[in-house]
Amino acid sequence: MDKPSLYAAERDCLWHPFTQMREWMAGEPIIVERACGATLVDLEGREYLDGTGALWCNLHGHHVAEIDAAIRAQLDKVAHSTLLGLGSAAAARFAGELVAAAPAGLRRCFYSDSGSTAVEVALKIAFQFWQQEAGGQHRGRTRFLCLTHAYHGDTLGSVSVGGIELFHKIFAPLLFDAFHAPSPYCYRCPLAREPATCAMACFDELARLARAHREEIAAVIVEPLMQGAAGMISQPPGYLRRVRELCDELDLLLICDEVATGFGRTGTLFACDQEGVVPDLMCLAKGITGGTLPLAATLATERIFAAFLGDYAELRTFFHGHTYTGNALACAAASASLEVLRRAGGTLAGVAERAAHLGRNLEELACDPHVGEVRSRGLMVGVEVVADKATREPYPWRQRRGWQVCQAAIARGVYLRPLGDVIALMPPLTITAAEIDRLTGTLAAALAATLG
Ligand SMILES: *Cc1c(COP(=O)(O)O)cnc(C)c1O
C-alpha cells in the first residue's frame, strides 16, 4: 500500500481505543512504521522517544536479538495450536519458567491474551473456588472487594472491580456490584487525613469492609504498590503486606493484578516481591513478552487448583478458555524475554540505576510550579499537574491539561500519554541515561509551554 492509501485507511477504516474519533480524524496522525530501542519512527521518517513503553508493555526496547530470534525459531516449528485437548511445548516451557520465577506458592499458570482476560479469569476462578471449597460451606462468597480508582481492564468483570469514573460510568448498568475501599491516595486522601498521623486509616476502612462482609467476599483485588491507570497512585510501604495479613486472618483470597507492575517495572521482578507477599492469584500481561506479542497469565496456588479437581461429573472443571490461549509464538517470546530480563547484567539489573537517574531529574521537575506531586516506583512514574500547588486544586477536567502537556511533548519528539492530569512515564526499562535526560527535559519544556 502506498503512503496516501495508508493515511486514507488510517482515517477511514480504523477505530482507535480510548479515542474521540472526530478529533482524531481532524488531526494529523503519527503512523508508526518501525522502531529501534526506545525510539519509534513514523511514515515520514520522524523519530519519537517512546515515554510510554508502547503503553507500558515494552521492557527491553525494540528489536532485542534474542527475542526476535526466539519468535523466528518458533515460527519455523509451529505458530499456534491449541491448549484445548493438546499440550504445547512452548506453552509448557514458559509455564514452568514463570512458576519458578513467581512468588513461591504460585504453582499453576492459566493463560489468556490480555490483562483484562487475566483479571476476568482470576475473578471467575475465585468465585468458583468458593462454590467448590470446603464442601460448599462458603458459597455465599460471591463478591469482590476492590479499591476506588482501581483499573483492572475493560471487559465487564474487570470494569466491575474497577473504579475509574470517567471510563466506567456509562457501563454501570452492565456491571456487578463490588465493595469499594478507599484508595491509599495520600496526595488527595479520601479520608482527609495526613500521612504522618493517619496510621493508614484507609487500610482500616478496607479491613472494616472485609470483616463486615467476610462471608460475602470471594476475594480482595488490588494492584500491588501502585495503582497505575488511576494516575500512578503509590501505596504507603506496608500497605500491601497488611492487605495480605488481613486476607490470611479472614481466609479471603487475595488477587494481585501485576499487569502493569510485573516483570521488573517497579524494580523487582514482581511488585509483590517488595513486600514479601504471595497472592492467591496473580494476573500478568503487558510486559510478559517484553512488549512483542499479546499474552497473559493468571497464576494460582495449589490450594485453589486443588479445589477444581474431581470426577468429570462433579463439574469442578474451570469452563473458561480463549482460542489463542497459550499461543506458541507469544510463549516463545515470553521465555526469551524472561531470560533477557533476569540474566546477569540483564534488563532487571539495570533498573535501579536508571530509576535513580530518573529520580534525580524528577526532583528538579517537582519544583515546577505546576507539578503537584511526582510519584514513582522503579520506572513507573506519575507527574501530577495542578492548577494551584499550594491548595492542590486540580484543573477543571474539561481543560485537558495533561493531554495538552503530552501534545506539546509529542511536538518535541517525545511520545507521552496522560492519565487525566497525571503524566505517566513508563519508558522501556533499558532507556539510556541520555534518553532519560531527554524525556524529563522535554517534559519540563512541555509543561512550561502549556501551563506557563
Ligand atoms: C493495562 C492493565 C490491565 C488491562 O490489560 P489489557 O491488556 O489492556 O487488557 C489490567 N490491569 C492493570 C493493572 C493494567 O494496568
The ligand as an SDF file (V2000), in Angstrom:
LIG
                    3D

 15 15  0  0  0  0  0  0  0  0999 V2000
   -3.4790   -2.3720   31.4390 C   0  0  0  0  0  0  0  0  0  0  0  0
   -3.9900   -3.0220   32.6630 C   0  0  0  0  0  0  0  0  0  0  0  0
   -4.9750   -4.0190   32.6000 C   0  0  0  0  0  0  0  0  0  0  0  0
   -5.6310   -4.4060   31.3050 C   0  0  0  0  0  0  0  0  0  0  0  0
   -4.7510   -5.0040   30.4300 O   0  0  0  0  0  0  0  0  0  0  0  0
   -5.1390   -5.1250   28.8650 P   0  0  0  0  0  0  0  0  0  0  0  0
   -4.0730   -5.9590   28.2880 O   0  0  0  0  0  0  0  0  0  0  0  0
   -5.1450   -3.7120   28.3430 O   0  0  0  0  0  0  0  0  0  0  0  0
   -6.4920   -5.7330   28.8120 O   0  0  0  0  0  0  0  0  0  0  0  0
   -5.3520   -4.6410   33.7670 C   0  0  0  0  0  0  0  0  0  0  0  0
   -4.8140   -4.2860   34.9450 N   0  0  0  0  0  0  0  0  0  0  0  0
   -3.8830   -3.3380   35.0580 C   0  0  0  0  0  0  0  0  0  0  0  0
   -3.3010   -3.0260   36.3880 C   0  0  0  0  0  0  0  0  0  0  0  0
   -3.4530   -2.6500   33.9250 C   0  0  0  0  0  0  0  0  0  0  0  0
   -2.5410   -1.6610   34.0280 O   0  0  0  0  0  0  0  0  0  0  0  0
  1  2  1  0
  2  3  1  0
  2 14  2  0
  3  4  1  0
  3 10  2  0
  4  5  1  0
  5  6  1  0
  6  7  2  0
  6  8  1  0
  6  9  1  0
 10 11  1  0
 11 12  2  0
 12 13  1  0
 12 14  1  0
 14 15  1  0
M  END
$$$$
